Amino acid sequence: MGRRSVALAAAATLMVSAGCGGNAADEDGERTELRVGVLSITAVAPIYLTEDQGFFEDRGLDVEPFVTIAGYFTTEDFAADNPETADAFTEALNEGLDYAAENPDEVRRILGTYTDIDEDVVEAMRLPHFFTDIDEEALAHVGGLATEDGLIDDEPNLDELIR
């Protein structure tokens, strides 16, 4: 069950959904403030790079990462009530993920801003793969494992979960 729990946690990072473009700034150009839960691990470096490179700001978002979770998701109500903000966040984070994939030295640099990992370790570590595509087959498999292990009652409906 330990390996499955790790797989479930890893799959949560796949739930960054590919959305439409958008800008969440209001008519006066004021940015929308968001507080985003993240863990201080290498897999979330793209959110810090997204903030560092101004990809959120470009879309009118003022994002404050804080430590609680590894995946990026929202409630159905928030997405329905704030579609421009949800789309802007998704677009900016996808840009950050692409940037991380193309710039491993930047990933290593940004790790020092939110972790206490020794610089020599950061230089030697194998970085994760950063991608924006959602592997629905893998998510369905993880959902099946979660159901089988009794972590959830019913397998998730991916059509409802992924934007």
DSSP file with accessible surface (Angstrom, degrees, kcal/mol):
  #  RESIDUE AA STRUCTURE BP1 BP2  ACC     N-H-->O    O-->H-N    N-H-->O    O-->H-N    TCO  KAPPA ALPHA  PHI   PSI    X-CA   Y-CA   Z-CA
    1    1 A M     >        0   0  133      0, 0.0     4,-2.4     0, 0.0     5,-0.2   0.000 360.0 360.0 360.0 -27.0    0.0    0.0    0.0
    2    2 A G  H  >  +     0   0   54      1,-0.2     4,-2.2     2,-0.2     5,-0.2   0.915 360.0  48.5 -60.4 -44.3    3.0    2.4    0.5
    3    3 A R  H  > S+     0   0  218      1,-0.2     4,-2.4     2,-0.2    -1,-0.2   0.900 111.3  50.9 -64.7 -36.7    3.9    2.3   -3.1
    4    4 A R  H  > S+     0   0   74      2,-0.2     4,-2.7     1,-0.2    -2,-0.2   0.897 107.7  52.2 -67.9 -38.5    0.3    3.0   -4.1
    5    5 A S  H  X S+     0   0   52     -4,-2.4     4,-2.5     2,-0.2    -1,-0.2   0.910 110.1  49.0 -63.1 -40.0    0.1    5.9   -1.7
    6    6 A V  H  X S+     0   0  100     -4,-2.2     4,-2.8     2,-0.2    -2,-0.2   0.926 110.9  50.7 -63.5 -41.6    3.2    7.3   -3.3
    7    7 A A  H  X S+     0   0   33     -4,-2.4     4,-2.6     1,-0.2    -2,-0.2   0.905 110.0  50.3 -62.7 -38.8    1.6    6.7   -6.7
    8    8 A L  H  X S+     0   0   41     -4,-2.7     4,-1.4     2,-0.2    -1,-0.2   0.926 111.6  47.3 -64.4 -43.3   -1.5    8.6   -5.6
    9    9 A A  H  X S+     0   0   60     -4,-2.5     4,-0.7     1,-0.2     3,-0.2   0.922 113.6  48.2 -64.5 -41.3    0.5   11.5   -4.3
   10   10 A A  H >< S+     0   0   54     -4,-2.8     3,-1.0     1,-0.2     4,-0.4   0.899 107.8  55.5 -65.5 -38.7    2.5   11.6   -7.6
   11   11 A A  H >< S+     0   0    6     -4,-2.6     3,-1.5     1,-0.3     4,-0.4   0.814  94.2  68.6 -65.7 -27.1   -0.7   11.4   -9.6
   12   12 A A  H >< S+     0   0   28     -4,-1.4     3,-1.4     1,-0.3    60,-0.6   0.861  93.3  58.7 -60.1 -30.7   -2.0   14.5   -7.8
   13   13 A T  G X< S+     0   0   51     -3,-1.0     3,-0.7    -4,-0.7    -1,-0.3   0.722  96.1  63.5 -71.7 -17.4    0.6   16.5   -9.6
   14   14 A L  G <  S+     0   0   23     -3,-1.5    -1,-0.3    -4,-0.4    -2,-0.2   0.603  80.3  84.8 -77.6 -10.3   -0.8   15.3  -12.9
   15   15 A M  G <   +     0   0   65     -3,-1.4     2,-0.7    -4,-0.4    -1,-0.2   0.306  51.9 119.2 -83.2  13.9   -4.1   17.1  -12.2
   16   16 A V    <   -     0   0   11     -3,-0.7     2,-0.3   117,-0.1    57,-0.1  -0.692  63.0-142.5 -72.2 116.8   -2.8   20.4  -13.5
   17   17 A S        -     0   0   16     -2,-0.7     2,-0.7    55,-0.2    77,-0.1  -0.625   8.6-120.3 -93.4 145.8   -5.4   20.8  -16.2
   18   18 A A        +     0   0   61    145,-0.4     2,-0.2    -2,-0.3    73,-0.1  -0.724  47.2 173.9 -80.3 116.0   -4.8   22.2  -19.7
   19   19 A G        -     0   0   31     -2,-0.7     3,-0.1    68,-0.2     2,-0.1  -0.609  33.1 -84.3-119.2 178.9   -7.2   25.2  -19.9
   20   20 A C        -     0   0   88     -2,-0.2    71,-0.3     1,-0.1    -1,-0.1  -0.353  55.5 -89.0 -76.2 163.6   -8.0   28.1  -22.2
   21   21 A G        +     0   0   46     69,-0.1     2,-0.3    70,-0.1    67,-0.2  -0.260  58.0 153.3 -68.8 159.9   -6.1   31.3  -22.1
   22   22 A G        -     0   0   24     65,-0.3     2,-0.4    66,-0.1    62,-0.1  -0.978  39.1-136.4-176.6 165.5   -7.1   34.0  -19.8
   23   23 A N        -     0   0   85     -2,-0.3    37,-0.2     2,-0.1    62,-0.1  -0.988   9.0-163.2-136.4 126.5   -6.2   37.1  -17.8
   24   24 A A        +     0   0    8     35,-3.2    36,-0.2    -2,-0.4    61,-0.1   0.387  51.3 118.1 -94.5   4.2   -7.6   37.4  -14.3
   25   25 A A        -     0   0   32     34,-0.3     6,-0.2     6,-0.1    -2,-0.1  -0.448  63.9-125.0 -68.6 142.8   -6.9   41.1  -13.9
   26   26 A D    >   -     0   0   82      4,-2.2     3,-2.4    34,-0.1    -1,-0.1  -0.153  37.2 -83.3 -79.8-177.4  -10.1   43.2  -13.4
   27   27 A E  T 3  S+     0   0  196      1,-0.3    -1,-0.1     2,-0.1    -2,-0.1   0.783 130.8  53.7 -60.0 -27.9  -11.1   46.1  -15.5
   28   28 A D  T 3  S-     0   0  136      2,-0.1    -1,-0.3     1,-0.0     3,-0.1   0.380 120.2-107.9 -86.8   3.5   -8.9   48.5  -13.5
   29   29 A G    <   +     0   0   51     -3,-2.4     2,-0.2     1,-0.3    -2,-0.1   0.552  67.8 152.1  82.3   7.3   -5.9   46.2  -14.0
   30   30 A E        -     0   0  124      1,-0.1    -4,-2.2    -6,-0.0    -1,-0.3  -0.531  44.5-121.9 -72.1 137.4   -5.9   45.0  -10.4
   31   31 A R        -     0   0   96     -2,-0.2     2,-0.5    -6,-0.2    30,-0.3  -0.493  18.6-117.6 -80.8 149.7   -4.4   41.5  -10.1
   32   32 A T  E     -a   61   0A  41     28,-3.3    30,-3.2    -2,-0.2     2,-0.4  -0.737  28.3-134.6 -84.4 127.4   -6.4   38.7   -8.6
   33   33 A E  E     +a   62   0A 155     -2,-0.5     2,-0.4    28,-0.2    30,-0.2  -0.712  27.0 178.5 -87.8 131.4   -4.8   37.4   -5.3
   34   34 A L  E     -a   63   0A  31     28,-2.6    30,-2.5    -2,-0.4     2,-0.6  -0.991  21.8-151.8-129.9 141.1   -4.5   33.6   -4.9
   35   35 A R  E     -a   64   0A 157     -2,-0.4     2,-0.5    28,-0.2    28,-0.1  -0.969  22.8-164.5-110.9 118.8   -3.0   31.5   -2.1
   36   36 A V  E     -a   65   0A  16     28,-1.7    30,-3.1    -2,-0.6     2,-0.3  -0.906  14.0-132.6-115.0 127.0   -1.8   28.3   -3.6
   37   37 A G  E     +a   66   0A   8     -2,-0.5     2,-0.3    28,-0.2    30,-0.3  -0.602  37.7 155.8 -79.8 131.1   -0.9   25.2   -1.5
   38   38 A V  E     -a   67   0A   0     28,-3.9    30,-1.0    -2,-0.3     2,-0.3  -0.973  36.8-123.8-146.6 159.9    2.4   23.5   -2.4
   39   39 A L        -     0   0   65     -2,-0.3     2,-2.1    30,-0.3     5,-0.2  -0.798  32.8-112.3 -99.8 153.4    5.1   21.2   -0.8
   40   40 A S  S    S+     0   0   54     -2,-0.3     2,-0.3     3,-0.1    30,-0.1  -0.486  76.1 119.3 -85.1  71.6    8.7   22.3   -0.6
   41   41 A I  S >  S-     0   0   72     -2,-2.1     3,-1.5    74,-0.1     4,-0.1  -0.886  78.0-106.4-131.3 164.5    9.9   19.5   -3.0
   42   42 A T  G >  S+     0   0   33     -2,-0.3     3,-1.9     1,-0.3    -1,-0.1   0.822 111.4  68.5 -63.1 -29.9   11.6   19.6   -6.4
   43   43 A A  G 3  S+     0   0   38      1,-0.3    -1,-0.3     2,-0.1    -3,-0.1   0.720  98.1  51.9 -65.6 -18.8    8.4   18.6   -8.3
   44   44 A V  G X> S+     0   0    1     -3,-1.5     3,-1.3    -5,-0.2     4,-1.1   0.344  73.4 108.5-100.0  10.1    6.8   22.0   -7.5
   45   45 A A  H <>  +     0   0    0     -3,-1.9     4,-2.7     1,-0.3     3,-0.3   0.864  69.7  65.9 -53.1 -36.3    9.7   24.1   -8.8
   46   46 A P  H 3> S+     0   0    1      0, 0.0     4,-3.0     0, 0.0    -1,-0.3   0.860  96.6  53.9 -58.9 -33.4    7.6   25.1  -11.8
   47   47 A I  H <> S+     0   0    0     -3,-1.3     4,-2.0     2,-0.2    -2,-0.2   0.918 111.5  45.5 -68.0 -36.0    5.2   27.1   -9.6
   48   48 A Y  H  X S+     0   0   28     -4,-1.1     4,-3.0    -3,-0.3    -1,-0.2   0.896 114.8  47.7 -71.1 -37.9    8.1   29.0   -8.1
   49   49 A L  H  X S+     0   0    0     -4,-2.7     4,-2.9     2,-0.2     6,-0.3   0.889 108.4  55.3 -67.2 -37.6    9.6   29.5  -11.6
   50   50 A T  H  <>S+     0   0    0     -4,-3.0     5,-1.7    -5,-0.2     6,-0.9   0.933 114.1  40.4 -59.6 -43.6    6.1   30.6  -12.8
   51   51 A E  H ><5S+     0   0   86     -4,-2.0     3,-1.2     3,-0.2    -2,-0.2   0.948 115.9  50.5 -68.2 -47.1    6.1   33.3  -10.1
   52   52 A D  H 3<5S+     0   0   77     -4,-3.0    -2,-0.2     1,-0.3    -1,-0.2   0.865 111.5  47.4 -61.0 -38.3    9.7   34.2  -10.5
   53   53 A Q  T 3<5S-     0   0   67     -4,-2.9    -1,-0.3    -5,-0.1    -2,-0.2   0.485 113.3-116.0 -85.9  -3.4    9.5   34.6  -14.3
   54   54 A G  T <>5S+     0   0   11     -3,-1.2     4,-2.6    -4,-0.4    -3,-0.2   0.617  72.9 134.2  83.2  13.0    6.3   36.8  -14.0
   55   55 A F  T  4<S+     0   0   19     -5,-1.7     4,-0.4    -6,-0.3    -4,-0.2   0.853  77.5  44.4 -66.7 -34.8    4.0   34.3  -15.9
   56   56 A F  T >4>S+     0   0    4     -6,-0.9     5,-2.1     2,-0.2     3,-1.6   0.941 113.0  50.8 -69.2 -48.0    1.3   34.7  -13.2
   57   57 A E  G >45S+     0   0  118      1,-0.3     3,-2.1     3,-0.2    -2,-0.2   0.887 102.2  61.5 -57.4 -38.6    1.8   38.5  -13.1
   58   58 A D  G 3<5S+     0   0  105     -4,-2.6    -1,-0.3     1,-0.3    -2,-0.2   0.744 107.8  45.7 -58.9 -23.1    1.4   38.6  -16.9
   59   59 A R  G < 5S-     0   0   31     -3,-1.6   -35,-3.2    -4,-0.4   -34,-0.3   0.148 124.7-100.0-108.5  16.2   -2.1   37.2  -16.5
   60   60 A G  T < 5S+     0   0    4     -3,-2.1   -28,-3.3     1,-0.2     2,-0.4   0.768  78.3 135.2  77.0  24.8   -3.1   39.5  -13.6
   61   61 A L  E   < -a   32   0A   1     -5,-2.1     2,-0.6   -30,-0.3    -1,-0.2  -0.898  42.1-163.0-111.3 137.9   -2.5   37.0  -10.8
   62   62 A D  E     -a   33   0A  63    -30,-3.2   -28,-2.6    -2,-0.4     2,-0.4  -0.912  25.2-172.0-113.8  95.7   -0.8   37.7   -7.5
   63   63 A V  E     -a   34   0A   3     -2,-0.6   -28,-0.2   -30,-0.2    -6,-0.1  -0.803  16.3-167.8-101.2 130.8    0.0   34.1   -6.3
   64   64 A E  E     -a   35   0A 108    -30,-2.5   -28,-1.7    -2,-0.4     2,-0.1  -0.914  15.9-148.6-115.0 101.3    1.4   33.3   -2.9
   65   65 A P  E     +a   36   0A  23      0, 0.0     2,-0.3     0, 0.0   -28,-0.2  -0.468  21.6 177.0 -66.8 138.2    2.6   29.7   -2.7
   66   66 A F  E     -a   37   0A  49    -30,-3.1   -28,-3.9    -2,-0.1     2,-0.6  -0.958  33.8 -97.4-139.1 160.0    2.3   28.2    0.8
   67   67 A V  E    S+a   38   0A  82     -2,-0.3   -28,-0.2   -30,-0.3   -30,-0.1  -0.682  79.0  90.9 -88.6 113.8    3.0   24.7    2.0
   68   68 A T  S    S+     0   0   80    -30,-1.0     2,-0.3    -2,-0.6    -1,-0.2   0.235  80.4  23.2-156.8 -40.6    0.2   22.1    2.2
   69   69 A I        -     0   0   61     -3,-0.4    -1,-0.5     2,-0.1   -30,-0.3  -0.869  50.1-142.2-136.9 166.3   -0.3   20.0   -1.0
   70   70 A A  S    S+     0   0   18     -2,-0.3     2,-0.2   -32,-0.3    -1,-0.1   0.666  79.4  64.0-103.5 -22.4    1.6   18.8   -4.1
   71   71 A G  S    S-     0   0    1    -33,-0.1     2,-0.5   -56,-0.0   -58,-0.2  -0.540  75.3-125.5 -99.9 170.0   -1.1   19.0   -6.7
   72   72 A Y        +     0   0   22    -60,-0.6     2,-0.3    -2,-0.2   -55,-0.2  -0.966  48.4 129.9-118.9 118.0   -2.9   22.0   -8.2
   73   73 A F        -     0   0  141     -2,-0.5     2,-0.3   -57,-0.1   -57,-0.1  -0.955  31.0-157.1-155.5 170.0   -6.7   21.9   -8.1
   74   74 A T        -     0   0   70     -2,-0.3     2,-0.2     3,-0.0    -2,-0.0  -0.873  32.8 -83.0-143.1 176.7   -9.7   23.9   -7.1
   75   75 A T     >  -     0   0   88     -2,-0.3     4,-2.3     1,-0.1     5,-0.2  -0.501  34.5-119.9 -82.6 157.0  -13.3   23.5   -6.2
   76   76 A E  H  > S+     0   0  168      1,-0.2     4,-2.5     2,-0.2     5,-0.2   0.902 114.6  53.6 -60.5 -40.0  -16.0   23.2   -8.8
   77   77 A D  H  > S+     0   0  117      2,-0.2     4,-2.8     1,-0.2     5,-0.2   0.921 108.4  48.0 -62.8 -45.6  -17.7   26.3   -7.4
   78   78 A F  H  > S+     0   0   66      1,-0.2     4,-2.1     2,-0.2    -1,-0.2   0.940 113.1  48.0 -62.0 -46.0  -14.5   28.4   -7.7
   79   79 A A  H  < S+     0   0   15     -4,-2.3    -1,-0.2     1,-0.2    -2,-0.2   0.898 115.1  45.7 -61.8 -39.2  -13.8   27.3  -11.3
   80   80 A A  H  < S+     0   0   69     -4,-2.5    -1,-0.2    -5,-0.2    -2,-0.2   0.892 118.8  41.0 -70.4 -39.5  -17.5   28.0  -12.2
   81   81 A D  H  < S+     0   0  121     -4,-2.8    -2,-0.2     1,-0.2    -1,-0.2   0.694 127.6  31.6 -81.1 -20.8  -17.6   31.4  -10.5
   82   82 A N     X  +     0   0   56     -4,-2.1     4,-2.6    -5,-0.2     5,-0.2  -0.391  65.7 152.6-134.6  57.1  -14.1   32.5  -11.6
   83   83 A P  H  > S+     0   0   47      0, 0.0     4,-2.7     0, 0.0     5,-0.2   0.870  75.8  52.7 -62.2 -35.3  -13.4   30.9  -15.0
   84   84 A E  H  > S+     0   0  114      2,-0.2     4,-2.6     1,-0.2     5,-0.2   0.911 111.6  46.3 -66.4 -40.6  -11.0   33.6  -16.1
   85   85 A T  H  > S+     0   0   10      2,-0.2     4,-2.7     1,-0.2     5,-0.2   0.936 113.5  48.6 -66.5 -44.7   -8.9   33.2  -12.9
   86   86 A A  H  X S+     0   0   10     -4,-2.6     4,-2.4     1,-0.2    -2,-0.2   0.927 114.9  45.5 -61.3 -43.6   -8.9   29.4  -13.2
   87   87 A D  H  X S+     0   0   24     -4,-2.7     4,-2.8    -5,-0.2   -65,-0.3   0.908 112.7  50.1 -66.4 -41.6   -7.8   29.7  -16.9
   88   88 A A  H  X S+     0   0    0     -4,-2.6     4,-2.7    -5,-0.2     5,-0.2   0.918 111.7  48.5 -64.0 -42.4   -5.2   32.3  -16.2
   89   89 A F  H  X S+     0   0   29     -4,-2.7     4,-2.9     2,-0.2     5,-0.2   0.952 113.7  46.7 -62.0 -46.8   -3.7   30.2  -13.4
   90   90 A T  H  X S+     0   0   12     -4,-2.4     4,-2.7    -5,-0.2     5,-0.2   0.931 113.8  47.5 -62.3 -45.4   -3.6   27.1  -15.5
   91   91 A E  H  X S+     0   0   62     -4,-2.8     4,-2.0   -71,-0.3    -1,-0.2   0.929 114.2  46.5 -63.4 -44.2   -2.1   28.9  -18.5
   92   92 A A  H  X S+     0   0    0     -4,-2.7     4,-2.3    -5,-0.2    -2,-0.2   0.930 113.7  47.8 -65.4 -43.9    0.6   30.5  -16.3
   93   93 A L  H  X S+     0   0    0     -4,-2.9     4,-2.8    -5,-0.2    -2,-0.2   0.912 109.7  52.9 -66.3 -38.6    1.4   27.3  -14.5
   94   94 A N  H  X S+     0   0   22     -4,-2.7     4,-2.5    -5,-0.2    -1,-0.2   0.906 108.9  50.3 -61.3 -38.5    1.6   25.4  -17.8
   95   95 A E  H  X S+     0   0   65     -4,-2.0     4,-2.6    -5,-0.2    -2,-0.2   0.913 110.5  50.1 -64.3 -39.4    4.1   28.1  -19.0
   96   96 A G  H  X S+     0   0    0     -4,-2.3     4,-2.7     2,-0.2    -2,-0.2   0.889 109.7  50.4 -64.7 -39.0    6.0   27.6  -15.8
   97   97 A L  H  X S+     0   0   15     -4,-2.8     4,-2.5     2,-0.2    -2,-0.2   0.927 112.0  47.1 -64.7 -44.3    6.1   23.8  -16.4
   98   98 A D  H  X S+     0   0   70     -4,-2.5     4,-2.0     2,-0.2    -2,-0.2   0.921 112.4  50.6 -61.7 -42.5    7.3   24.3  -20.0
   99   99 A Y  H  X S+     0   0   46     -4,-2.6     4,-1.2     1,-0.2    -2,-0.2   0.920 110.5  49.1 -61.9 -43.4    9.9   26.7  -18.7
  100  100 A A  H  < S+     0   0    2     -4,-2.7     3,-0.4     1,-0.2     7,-0.2   0.916 110.2  51.1 -62.3 -42.5   11.1   24.3  -16.0
  101  101 A A  H  < S+     0   0   54     -4,-2.5    -1,-0.2     1,-0.2    -2,-0.2   0.867 116.5  40.6 -63.0 -35.3   11.3   21.5  -18.6
  102  102 A E  H  < S+     0   0  139     -4,-2.0    -1,-0.2     1,-0.2    -2,-0.2   0.574 118.7  46.3 -89.3 -11.7   13.4   23.7  -20.9
  103  103 A N    >X  +     0   0   53     -4,-1.2     4,-1.7    -3,-0.4     3,-0.9  -0.539  54.1 164.0-135.3  70.4   15.6   25.2  -18.2
  104  104 A P  H 3> S+     0   0   61      0, 0.0     4,-2.5     0, 0.0     5,-0.2   0.833  80.0  59.1 -60.0 -30.7   17.0   22.7  -15.7
  105  105 A D  H 3> S+     0   0  121      1,-0.2     4,-2.3     2,-0.2     5,-0.1   0.872 104.8  50.5 -65.6 -33.6   19.5   25.2  -14.4
  106  106 A E  H <> S+     0   0   43     -3,-0.9     4,-2.8     2,-0.2    -1,-0.2   0.871 107.8  53.1 -69.6 -37.1   16.7   27.6  -13.5
  107  107 A V  H  X S+     0   0    0     -4,-1.7     4,-1.8    -7,-0.2    -2,-0.2   0.955 110.8  47.1 -60.8 -46.5   14.9   24.7  -11.6
  108  108 A R  H  X S+     0   0   44     -4,-2.5     4,-0.8     1,-0.2    -2,-0.2   0.912 112.8  49.7 -62.8 -39.9   18.1   24.1   -9.7
  109  109 A R  H >< S+     0   0   98     -4,-2.3     3,-0.8     1,-0.2     4,-0.3   0.944 110.5  48.6 -63.4 -46.0   18.5   27.9   -9.0
  110  110 A I  H >X S+     0   0    5     -4,-2.8     3,-1.7     1,-0.2     4,-0.6   0.803  97.6  69.9 -70.4 -26.5   14.9   28.3   -7.7
  111  111 A L  H >X S+     0   0    0     -4,-1.8     4,-1.5     1,-0.3     3,-1.1   0.881  93.2  58.8 -56.8 -35.7   15.2   25.2   -5.4
  112  112 A G  H << S+     0   0   54     -4,-0.8    -1,-0.3    -3,-0.8    -2,-0.2   0.658  98.0  60.9 -69.1 -13.4   17.5   27.3   -3.2
  113  113 A T  H <4 S+     0   0   91     -3,-1.7    -1,-0.2    -4,-0.3    -2,-0.2   0.660 120.4  19.1 -88.9 -15.7   14.9   29.9   -2.7
  114  114 A Y  H << S+     0   0   31     -3,-1.1     2,-0.3    -4,-0.6    -2,-0.2   0.371 118.4  55.6-136.3   4.1   12.3   27.7   -1.0
  115  115 A T     <  -     0   0   17     -4,-1.5   -74,-0.1    -5,-0.2    -1,-0.0  -0.876  66.2-134.9-129.6 168.8   14.2   24.6    0.2
  116  116 A D        +     0   0  173     -2,-0.3     2,-0.2    -3,-0.1    -4,-0.1   0.013  54.4 143.1-107.0  25.0   17.2   23.9    2.5
  117  117 A I        -     0   0   56     -6,-0.3    -2,-0.1     1,-0.1     5,-0.1  -0.488  60.3-106.1 -69.8 131.2   18.7   21.4    0.1
  118  118 A D     >  -     0   0   95     -2,-0.2     4,-2.5     1,-0.1     3,-0.5  -0.277  24.5-123.6 -57.4 139.1   22.5   21.6    0.1
  119  119 A E  H  > S+     0   0  149      1,-0.3     4,-2.3     2,-0.2     5,-0.2   0.859 111.2  53.7 -56.6 -38.5   23.8   23.3   -3.2
  120  120 A D  H  > S+     0   0  122      1,-0.2     4,-1.5     2,-0.2    -1,-0.3   0.883 109.7  48.6 -65.0 -36.6   26.0   20.2   -4.0
  121  121 A V  H  > S+     0   0   77     -3,-0.5     4,-2.1     2,-0.2    -2,-0.2   0.915 109.0  52.8 -68.4 -42.8   23.0   18.0   -3.7
  122  122 A V  H  < S+     0   0    6     -4,-2.5    -2,-0.2     1,-0.2    -1,-0.2   0.922 110.1  48.4 -58.4 -43.7   20.9   20.2   -5.9
  123  123 A E  H  < S+     0   0  110     -4,-2.3    -1,-0.2     1,-0.2    -2,-0.2   0.851 117.1  42.0 -65.5 -33.4   23.6   20.1   -8.6
  124  124 A A  H  < S+     0   0   87     -4,-1.5    -1,-0.2    -5,-0.2    -2,-0.2   0.687  91.8 105.8 -88.7 -18.5   23.8   16.3   -8.4
  125  125 A M  S  < S-     0   0   38     -4,-2.1     2,-0.6    -3,-0.1    -3,-0.0  -0.245  71.9-121.6 -70.8 149.6   20.1   15.4   -8.1
  126  126 A R        -     0   0  221      1,-0.0    -1,-0.1     0, 0.0    -2,-0.1  -0.800  33.0-136.5 -85.8 122.3   18.2   14.0  -11.0
  127  127 A L        -     0   0   28     -2,-0.6     3,-0.0     1,-0.1   -84,-0.0  -0.463  16.3-111.4 -80.4 151.4   15.3   16.3  -11.7
  128  128 A P        -     0   0   45      0, 0.0     2,-0.4     0, 0.0    -1,-0.1  -0.249  37.1 -97.1 -71.2 167.7   11.7   15.1  -12.3
  129  129 A H        -     0   0  154      2,-0.0     2,-0.5    -2,-0.0   -28,-0.1  -0.744  35.1-151.1 -85.2 133.7   10.1   15.4  -15.7
  130  130 A F        +     0   0   24     -2,-0.4     2,-0.3   -33,-0.1   -87,-0.0  -0.932  27.1 158.7-108.9 125.8    7.9   18.5  -16.0
  131  131 A F        -     0   0   99     -2,-0.5   -33,-0.1     1,-0.1   -34,-0.0  -0.974  39.6-152.5-146.8 157.3    5.0   18.2  -18.4
  132  132 A T        +     0   0   30     -2,-0.3     2,-0.2     2,-0.1    -1,-0.1   0.586  68.8  98.0-106.2 -15.4    1.6   19.9  -19.0
  133  133 A D  S    S-     0   0  129   -116,-0.1     2,-0.6     1,-0.0  -117,-0.1  -0.510  70.3-132.9 -74.8 143.5   -0.2   16.9  -20.7
  134  134 A I        -     0   0   33     -2,-0.2     2,-1.3  -119,-0.1     3,-0.1  -0.859   5.9-143.9-100.1 124.3   -2.4   14.8  -18.4
  135  135 A D     >  -     0   0   84     -2,-0.6     4,-2.2     1,-0.2     5,-0.2  -0.711  20.4-178.8 -87.1  90.8   -2.0   11.1  -18.6
  136  136 A E  H  > S+     0   0   96     -2,-1.3     4,-2.6     1,-0.2    -1,-0.2   0.841  78.5  57.1 -64.6 -32.6   -5.6   10.1  -18.2
  137  137 A E  H  > S+     0   0  163      2,-0.2     4,-2.2     1,-0.2    -1,-0.2   0.929 108.5  46.7 -63.6 -42.7   -4.8    6.4  -18.4
  138  138 A A  H  > S+     0   0   33      2,-0.2     4,-2.6     1,-0.2    -2,-0.2   0.912 112.5  50.0 -65.8 -41.3   -2.3    6.7  -15.5
  139  139 A L  H  X S+     0   0    7     -4,-2.2     4,-2.8     2,-0.2    -2,-0.2   0.906 109.6  50.8 -63.7 -40.3   -4.9    8.7  -13.5
  140  140 A A  H  X S+     0   0   44     -4,-2.6     4,-2.3     2,-0.2    -1,-0.2   0.917 110.5  50.2 -63.0 -39.9   -7.6    6.1  -14.1
  141  141 A H  H  X S+     0   0  123     -4,-2.2     4,-2.3     2,-0.2    -2,-0.2   0.937 111.7  47.0 -62.7 -46.6   -5.1    3.4  -12.9
  142  142 A V  H  X S+     0   0   19     -4,-2.6     4,-2.7     1,-0.2    -2,-0.2   0.907 110.4  53.2 -63.6 -39.7   -4.3    5.3   -9.8
  143  143 A G  H  X S+     0   0    4     -4,-2.8     4,-2.2     1,-0.2    -1,-0.2   0.904 108.6  50.4 -60.7 -39.8   -8.1    5.9   -9.2
  144  144 A G  H  X S+     0   0   16     -4,-2.3     4,-2.9     2,-0.2    -2,-0.2   0.904 110.6  48.7 -64.0 -41.8   -8.6    2.2   -9.5
  145  145 A L  H  X S+     0   0   20     -4,-2.3     4,-2.5     2,-0.2     6,-0.2   0.910 110.3  51.3 -63.8 -41.9   -5.8    1.5   -7.0
  146  146 A A  H  <>S+     0   0    4     -4,-2.7     5,-2.4     2,-0.2     6,-1.2   0.898 113.2  45.3 -62.9 -39.5   -7.3    4.1   -4.6
  147  147 A T  H ><5S+     0   0   38     -4,-2.2     3,-1.5     4,-0.2    -2,-0.2   0.946 112.6  50.6 -67.7 -47.0  -10.7    2.4   -4.9
  148  148 A E  H 3<5S+     0   0  133     -4,-2.9    -2,-0.2     1,-0.3    -1,-0.2   0.871 111.6  48.2 -58.4 -38.4   -9.2   -1.1   -4.5
  149  149 A D  T 3<5S-     0   0   42     -4,-2.5    -1,-0.3    -5,-0.2    -2,-0.2   0.438 115.3-115.4 -85.0   0.2   -7.3    0.0   -1.3
  150  150 A G  T < 5S+     0   0   57     -3,-1.5    -3,-0.2     2,-0.3    -2,-0.1   0.651  80.3 125.1  77.6  14.8  -10.4    1.6    0.2
  151  151 A L  S   <S+     0   0   77     -5,-2.4     2,-0.3    -6,-0.2    -4,-0.2   0.810  82.6  17.1 -75.0 -30.5   -9.0    5.1    0.1
  152  152 A I  S    S-     0   0   65     -6,-1.2    -2,-0.3    -9,-0.1    -1,-0.2  -0.954  72.3-134.0-136.7 157.2  -12.0    6.3   -1.9
  153  153 A D  S    S+     0   0  146     -2,-0.3     2,-0.3     1,-0.2    -1,-0.1   0.887  86.8  25.2 -79.1 -42.2  -15.4    4.7   -2.4
  154  154 A D  S    S-     0   0  130      3,-0.0    -1,-0.2    -8,-0.0     3,-0.1  -0.944  88.1-100.4-127.1 147.9  -15.8    5.2   -6.2
  155  155 A E        -     0   0  123     -2,-0.3   -11,-0.1     1,-0.1   -15,-0.1  -0.376  52.6-101.5 -62.8 140.2  -13.4    5.5   -9.0
  156  156 A P        -     0   0   48      0, 0.0     2,-1.0     0, 0.0    -1,-0.1  -0.334  22.8-125.0 -66.2 145.5  -13.0    9.2  -10.0
  157  157 A N    >>  -     0   0   75      1,-0.2     4,-1.4    -3,-0.1     3,-1.1  -0.804  22.8-165.9 -88.3 101.4  -14.9   10.5  -13.1
  158  158 A L  H 3> S+     0   0   23     -2,-1.0     4,-2.5     1,-0.3    -1,-0.2   0.822  83.7  63.4 -63.6 -30.1  -11.9   12.0  -15.0
  159  159 A D  H 34 S+     0   0  136      1,-0.2    -1,-0.3     2,-0.2    -2,-0.0   0.838 109.3  41.4 -62.5 -30.2  -14.3   13.8  -17.4
  160  160 A E  H <4 S+     0   0  157     -3,-1.1    -1,-0.2     1,-0.1    -2,-0.2   0.755 117.5  47.3 -85.3 -26.2  -15.5   15.8  -14.4
  161  161 A L  H  < S+     0   0   96     -4,-1.4     2,-0.5     1,-0.1    -2,-0.2   0.809 100.9  66.5 -86.0 -31.9  -12.1   16.3  -12.8
  162  162 A I     <        0   0   34     -4,-2.5    -1,-0.1    -5,-0.2  -146,-0.1  -0.811 360.0 360.0-102.1 127.1  -10.0   17.5  -15.7
  163  163 A R              0   0  108     -2,-0.5  -145,-0.4    -3,-0.0    -3,-0.1  -0.673 360.0 360.0 -86.3 360.0  -10.7   20.8  -17.4
